[in-house]
Amino acid sequence: MPDPNDLPELRIFSRSTIFFWWPVWLTGYILAAITYFWGETLSVSNGTNILVHPNTGLGITFIVVLSLIMMFTNVRLRGIYSVVGLLVIAFVTVLFAWLGWWDSIFRIIPQLTVYMNFGFYVTFSTLLLVIWALRFFFFDRLVFWRVRPGQLTEEHMIGGGEQSYDTRGMLFEQRANDFFRHTVGLGSADLLLITTGARKEEIDIPNVLFANQKIRTMQRLIAIKPEEALAKIQS
């Protein structure tokens, strides 16, 4: 007899917003490399030598990347609004530069210089990378959705709890894309599953990577009847 566990399946993981922070630690490592190869060694009053790049643009770049990631991971602009938001930011940045306003803005705060040494970039980026990796490879996998022919199951790795739904008549849709998250998040999007029957429920699965591919696979699995899949395995 074929084992039902041998049925084709798809596992769907919901990613936390920390996943979208990978540009921060990547930028930190790039700036650390630039500082290491082209920086200058300075001595502070206690005799400690620190490695710093003389160009303040590195520090400002890191702050800008960090600020943008913080904003876009906490403010969702779906569909056309996300594209318009990015275009507005780019337009204002270029306009201020063309009018020469950035110099005036920077003069408002005396001594506006940003220097970050090699140790800061490496320490901050490594700590963030460790948190990112733990969340991505471990904590995000503790709860997942398993899609099989005729069945959708929400499973918990710790505690062993699970909840099953019949996929017959199930509706699912991909919410309007957040342009930033879809681009930075490897085609991520939010999925909405709507069950049918006496107990109708809406299952919201946020931040699913490669969402378009996942939806196509789900469509194929839902279209297969369990008995047909078992018969194929048996044959």
C-alpha positions, 0 to 999 in steps of 0.5 A: 500500500502506498504511504500517504506521506509520499504524496507530493507536497509544498511547504510554505514559510512565513518570513519575519520582517527581519529578512528584509534587513539583509541590505544593511549587514551586506552594506556594512561588510562592503564598507568595512572592506573599503575601510580596511583597504583604503582607510587610515589608522588614527590614535585616540587619547588612550593610545588605541589605534582605530581604522577609519576611512577619511570620506564621510560619505561611507558613514552617511551611506550606511545611515541612509541604507539603515533609515530606508530599511527601517522605513520600508519594513514598517510602512507598507505601500502596496501596488502603485503606491509603493512605486510612487513612494520610491519615485517621490523620494528619488525626485526630492533627493535629485531636486534638492541636489540640483538646487544646491539645498543639501549643503544648506540643510547640512549647515543647519547642524554644525560639524555634521560629519559621520565617521564609523570605524572598521570595528563598528561596521564589522561588529554591527553587521555580524550581530545583525547577520547572526540575528538574521540567520537565526530567524531565517534558518530556525525560528521562521521554520518552526511554523509552516503550512504544508500543501498536499493534494486535497489538504492544507495543514498548519504545522508547529515544529515545537509542540507538534500541534497542527490544524488541517483544512480541506482544499476543495473549493479553497480560494487563494490570492496574492495581495498587491505587491509592496514594490520594495519588499517584492524586490528586496525580498526575493519576490515575496508577497502576502498570500490570503487563503479562504476556506469554504464549508461550514467553518469559513476562515481566512488564512493570511500568510505574510512575506512568502518568498517566491510567491508567484512560484508558490501559487503555481505549485499550489494550483497544481497540488490543489487540482490533484485528487488524493486518490489520483496521487496515491494511484500514481505512486502505486503504479 
